[in-house]
Amino acid sequence: MDDNRIKGKGKKFPYNNRQLSWMDFNIRVIEEAFEKENPIMERVNFLAITASNLDEFIMVRVAGVIDQIEHGVKTPDLSGLTPKQQYTHLVEKIHDFSYRQYSCLNRSILPVLKKHDIYFKSVEELDEKQLSFIDSYFDKVIFPVLTPMAVDTSRPFPLLLNKSLNIAVRLTNDKNENFFAVIQVPAVLPRFIELPANGERDFILLENIIISHLAELFELFRIKSSCPFRITRNSDLDIDEDTDDLLTEIEKSIKKRKRGKPIRLEIFDKCDKRLRKFLIEMLGVDESEIYECHGPLDLTFLSKFAKISGCEGLCFKPIKPIDPPIDFWGYDDIFQAIREKDRFVHHPYESFDCVVKFVQDAAKDEKVLAIKQTLYRVSGNSPIVAALIKAAENGKQVTVLVELKARFDEENNIQWAKKLEKAGCHVVYGLSGLKTHCKICLIVRNEEDGIRRYLHMGTGNYNDITARFYTDMGLFTCKEEYGKDASSLFNVLTGYSLPPQYNKFIVAPNGMRRFFEDKIRKEIENAKNGLTAGITVKVNSLVDSSIIQLLYEASKANVPVRLIIRGICCLIPNIEKTSENIIVHSIVGQFLEHSRMFCFENGGKPQMYLGSADWMPRNLDRRVELVFPVEDEDIHKRCNDILELMWNDVVNTRIQLPDATYVMIDRRGKRHLNCQTEFAQLAKRELKQKKELSSNVKGNQSDENT
């Protein structure tokens, strides 16, 4: 490991390189694929997740480093690494990681699948019945959608889609001259096909069927060799936000993404030398960008394979959300429940349906005058968007801020924006230069005692699909001060209002950085004055250098700092005289940890905040983010209990060491606590208790009446 990376050579404080820290995170994910205690299909899925993660990382983060090199940037980052040094480290680390992925597949996963009579077969391993099956499948299903593309002087090398799987073919004629062709493996067909088998389950990959039938596609030539390959393109969008039509500009940028420069070429490790040379010349890649894979390319297909029917017993026991959530038990009228007191939900342990119901009920409620909502990432068939459209059709004033720049969700969001506009909603695309990442829904209702504003604020997206496997939290309230803040925030987002002095909200980019820095400084001051001090924070990433420096100062002042950071962490804990009072945990488990929580001891009067922001420069300075206080005593206690339970997890938790590596937390002498399964059990128990209490009350009332 490079000394510069850890010690921040030439810098005043230790700082771990962001890109390398992300790679460390993906290593923690692949460790779950190796973990023998995990069910085999979950291990398969974790391996698929590492492949998907790595694709996006290369398309955006590695591409960004390459762009810096090409633009001549030589300034070291805070870790002391220049872009060229970063790239050298990344190439080495990604190659090692790729080797590790295929080691996991071949040595760890496939042997266990075989023990369960599940096999991936090569064509050579098929029996006569199976060979007959793939011949028929090729003729009837595959052949009609294939397009073999010859490459010669009159037919240039085709523009291949980013991340598409292709087959390169070398052919010869009677004169033994070499010719080349490319076939795109159809993405519209299943990547793996189940074969007829007795007493076991046999599968074959689509590309292997195609390769075994190449002679039928090139009848005038002899097939000399073939090789699957896959390219990854630079996909970091460069958007001109000064345009008069942001939607059109982003649509243009999405098209450019498909033509971005190839920055990774994946090929089968036994690729023919002439084919390899052909691909390098055609794609313009160098040796550092070539990844030779000992197994099928594009392991993301394993995500679907992990969910094949009949293998449910080889997966985690499903954690089903309770419905209704604990705070809404016994209420048919969601607005009545919120009027009585603030309500809290913890997903996915409690159903996301209450958030959907919040918008759906508002859409058909005659008393509702207006709905205002931010949308960052939504599902492909979003019930919330459907409810917003219904509300507009019912005459409500509906304002929706759709973030068109949500990376890799741009096309989906553009489609929703057009549908919302067509239905009569006021659609806003956010502020120039800023992504709108806050999660808030405001409903304005005309009631007997006047106008009342109802709010939902969350840590995660309004996405009913990801809410099933992302851990997030939401707060419902109709307190006047929160309502005023919400109206002010939407006025800033949709109009030309100046950022106000908020009553309760902490909003980036106009105050959140200062807020968090002041909170950390206050803990330092309290510690120096002998008052209770401490910081417990759960975020997805910690990158911001100013926050990190302040946390080091807090550690030096003997403030206990506990950080639960799933992904990137540029802070280095447990360095003598710098960060010895800082402990960093990372939780990687059945669900993706996504919630953001901030707790400050505040001299013995703890303050709890939830929100959408991580501790990264982009969240604090270049996005519209929302963090809000938890003031209800019951909810405050519940949030604190959640933090403590996560901190005591020993099943999903790794602890960061002073060299920036991570190890599983030492379980010796500790209760075997998996916080995610514990949260699910707690939710079920609490709902059961509420039902029993309600049943007992009704029984007592019946006895009294008798």
C-alpha positions, 0 to 999 in steps of 0.5 A, spaced: 500 500 500 502 506 498 505 510 503 502 517 500 495 514 500 495 513 508 499 518 511 497 524 506 505 525 504 506 533 504 499 534 507 497 536 514 492 531 516 491 523 514 487 522 508 485 516 504 484 517 497 477 517 495 477 512 489 481 507 492 477 507 498 471 506 494 475 499 491 476 497 499 468 498 499 467 493 493 472 488 496 467 488 502 462 486 498 465 481 494 467 478 501 460 477 502 460 472 496 466 468 499 462 468 506 460 461 507 455 462 512 451 466 507 446 462 502 449 460 496 444 464 491 446 470 496 453 469 495 451 469 487 448 475 488 453 479 492 458 477 486 453 480 481 453 486 485 460 487 485 460 487 477 455 492 477 458 497 482 465 496 478 462 498 471 459 504 474 465 506 478 469 505 471 464 509 467 464 515 472 470 515 477 476 512 473 473 516 467 474 522 471 481 520 473 483 519 465 480 526 463 484 529 468 490 526 466 489 527 458 488 535 460 494 535 464 492 535 471 498 534 475 496 537 482 496 531 487 489 530 491 489 531 499 492 524 499 498 526 496 497 522 489 497 525 482 491 523 477 497 519 474 499 516 480 491 514 482 490 511 475 496 507 476 494 504 483 487 503 480 489 499 474 493 495 479 487 494 484 482 493 479 486 488 475 487 484 482 479 485 483 477 482 477 482 476 478 478 475 485 471 476 482 473 470 477 476 466 483 470 467 487 466 464 481 470 458 479 473 456 486 468 458 491 461 459 488 460 454 482 463 448 486 457 449 491 452 450 486 454 443 484 453 440 491 446 443 490 446 439 483 446 446 479 451 446 473 453 451 468 455 447 462 459 448 456 457 445 449 462 439 450 458 437 456 451 436 453 448 430 452 444 428 445 438 431 448 441 437 450 444 438 444 438 437 440 435 442 445 440 448 443 440 447 436 432 448 436 433 454 440 438 457 436 434 456 430 427 458 433 429 464 438 436 466 437 438 466 429 432 471 427 435 476 432 442 476 430 446 480 426 453 478 424 457 484 422 463 483 417 469 488 418 473 490 412 474 496 407 467 497 406 464 495 412 467 499 418 468 496 425 461 497 428 459 502 434 458 498 440 453 499 445 456 501 452 457 494 456 454 490 451 456 483 450 459 481 443 463 476 440 469 477 435 470 472 430 476 470 425 475 467 419 479 465 413 477 463 406 480 458 401 486 463 400 487 462 408 486 470 408 484 473 415 477 476 415 474 479 422 466 479 424 463 482 430 456 479 433 452 482 438 449 477 443 442 480 443 440 483 450 433 482 449 434 474 450 435 471 456 443 471 458 442 463 461 438 458 458 435 452 462 437 445 459 432 439 459 436 434 465 434 429 469 435 430 477 439 436 476 438 443 473 443 444 467 444 451 464 448 454 458 450 461 457 447 464 450 454 466 447 456 459 448 450 457 444 451 462 439 459 460 438 457 453 437 453 455 431 458 460 428 458 456 422 451 457 420 452 464 420 459 465 416 457 459 411 462 462 406 468 462 410 472 457 415 471 459 423 478 459 425 477 462 432 472 466 436 472 470 443 467 474 447 468 481 449 465 487 452 467 494 452 466 499 458 465 507 455 467 513 459 460 515 461 461 521 465 456 526 462 458 533 461 452 538 461 451 545 459 446 547 464 446 554 462 442 552 456 435 554 455 432 547 454 435 543 460 431 537 458 434 537 451 441 538 453 441 532 457 437 528 452 443 530 447 448 528 453 445 521 454 446 520 446 454 522 447 454 517 453 453 511 448 459 514 444 464 515 449 471 513 449 472 505 451 476 505 457 476 498 459 476 492 454 474 485 457 476 479 453 476 471 455 483 469 457 484 464 452 483 469 446 486 468 440 492 473 439 490 475 432 483 477 435 486 480 441 490 485 436 484 486 432 480 488 438 485 493 440 486 496 434 479 497 432 477 500 439 484 504 441 485 501 448 492 500 451 494 494 455 492 497 462 485 497 459 485 490 457 482 485 462 482 478 461 477 474 464 477 466 466 470 465 465 463 468 463 464 476 461 459 481 465 457 477 471 451 482 472 447 477 469 448 473 476 443 477 479 437 474 475 440 467 476 440 468 483 433 469 483 431 463 479 425 459 481 425 453 485 432 456 489 428 460 494 431 455 500 438 457 497 437 465 499 436 469 505 430 468 509 425 473 506 424 479 511 417 482 509 415 489 512 410 489 517 404 493 514 401 498 517 408 501 520 408 501 527 406 508 528 400 508 523 397 501 526 389 503 528 389 509 523 385 509 516 386 516 516 393 518 515 392 525 516 389 524 523 394 520 525 399 525 523 395 531 526 395 527 533 403 526 533 409 526 529 410 519 525 416 515 524 417 509 519 423 505 518 424 501 511 424 496 509 422 493 516 416 497 515 412 498 509 413 503 504 406 503 502 404 508 507 408 513 503 405 511 497 398 512 501 400 519 503 400 521 496 395 517 493 390 519 499 392 526 498 390 525 490 383 524 492 382 528 498 377 534 496 380 538 502 387 537 499 389 543 495 396 542 493 402 537 493 409 539 492 414 533 491 421 532 489 423 526 485 430 524 484 430 516 483 423 513 482 421 506 479 419 504 472 412 503 474 412 508 480 405 508 484 407 515 487 408 518 480 401 515 478 398 518 484 401 525 482 398 525 475 391 523 478 392 529 483 393 533 477 387 530 473 383 531 480 384 539 480 389 539 485 395 544 484 401 539 483 408 541 483 414 536 482 421 537 482 424 532 477 432 531 478 434 530 470 441 529 472 440 523 477 446 519 474 444 513 470 436 515 471 436 520 466 432 517 461 427 514 466 426 521 469 425 525 462 420 520 461 416 521 467 417 529 467 414 529 460 408 524 463 407 529 469 407 535 464 402 532 460 397 530 466 398 538 468 403 538 473 408 543 474 414 540 473 421 543 475 428 541 473 431 544 479 437 549 480 442 551 475 449 547 477 445 544 483 442 537 483 436 536 487 437 530 492 433 532 498 427 527 499 420 531 501 413 531 500 408 537 502 401 536 502 397 543 503 390 541 506 384 546 507 381 544 514 376 546 519 381 550 523 384 553 516 390 551 512 394 545 514 401 543 511 403 535 512 410 533 510 414 527 509 421 527 509 426 522 508 433 519 507 431 515 501 428 516 494 421 515 493 422 509 490 417 503 491 422 498 489 429 500 492 425 501 498 424 493 499 432 492 500 435 499 502 434 501 509 431 508 510 427 512 514 422 517 514 418 522 518 411 525 517 409 531 521 404 537 520 408 542 525 407 549 523 414 551 523 416 545 519 411 546 514 413 554 513 420 551 512 417 546 507 414 552 503 420 556 503 424 551 500 419 549 495 419 557 493 427 557 493 426 551 488 421 553 483 422 561 483 427 566 485 426 566 492 432 568 496 434 562 501 430 564 508 432 563 515 429 556 516 426 555 523 428 547 523 430 545 516 438 545 515 439 546 507 445 545 503 448 548 499 446 555 504 448 553 511 449 545 512 456 545 512 456 551 517 451 547 521 455 541 521 462 544 522 458 548 528 456 542 531 462 538 531 466 545 534 460 545 540 462 538 542 469 540 542 468 545 546 463 541 551 469 536 552 474 541 554 469 544 559 468 537 562 461 536 559 458 530 556 460 530 549 460 525 543 458 524 536 455 518 532 454 519 525 451 514 520 452 516 512 454 512 506 460 516 504 465 521 508 470 525 503 469 532 505 476 534 508 473 540 512 469 535 516 475 530 517 479 535 519 474 537 525 473 530 527 480 529 528 480 536 532 474 532 536 478 526 537 484 530 540 479 533 544 477 527 547 470 527 544 468 520 542 467 519 535 463 513 532 462 513 525 458 508 521 460 509 514 458 504 508 462 506 503 467 511 501 471 513 508 477 518 507 478 519 514 483 514 517 481 512 524 485 510 530 492 514 529 495 516 535 495 523 537 490 524 531 484 520 531 485 515 536 478 517 539 475 515 532 472 508 530 469 507 523 464 501 522 462 499 515 455 495 515 454 490 509 449 485 509 442 483 506 440 490 505 443 496 503 445 501 508 442 508 506 439 512 511 443 518 514 443 519 521 447 524 526 447 524 533 450 530 537 451 529 545 450 536 546 452 537 553 448 531 556 442 533 551 442 529 545 440 532 538 438 527 533 438 529 525 436 525 519 436 527 512 439 526 505 446 528 505 452 524 506 459 528 508 461 529 501 463 536 498 458 535 493 452 534 498 454 540 502 456 545 496 453 542 490 446 539 491 440 541 494 440 537 501 435 537 507 437 535 514 431 535 519 431 535 527 427 529 530 424 533 536 418 528 538 421 524 544 418 517 542 421 518 535 428 521 538 429 515 543 427 510 537 432 513 533 437 513 538 436 505 539 437 504 532 443 507 532 446 503 538 443 497 535 447 498 529 453 500 532 453 493 536 452 489 530 457 483 529 455 479 523 455 485 518 460 489 521 467 491 519 472 495 523 477 500 519 484 499 521 489 505 521 492 502 515 485 504 511 483 496 511 477 493 514 477 487 518 470 483 521 469 485 528 471 481 533 465 477 535 468 473 541 464 475 548 459 478 544 452 476 542 451 474 535 447 480 533 445 481 526 442 488 526 438 487 520 434 481 522 434 484 529 430 490 526 425 486 522 424 482 529 423 488 533 418 491 528 414 484 528 414 484 535 412 491 536 406 491 531 404 484 535 404 488 541 399 493 539 394 488 536 394 484 542 393 491 546 388 493 542 384 486 542 385 486 550 382 493 550 376 491 545 375 485 550 374 489 556 370 494 553 365 488 551 365 485 558 363 492 561 358 493 556 355 486 558 
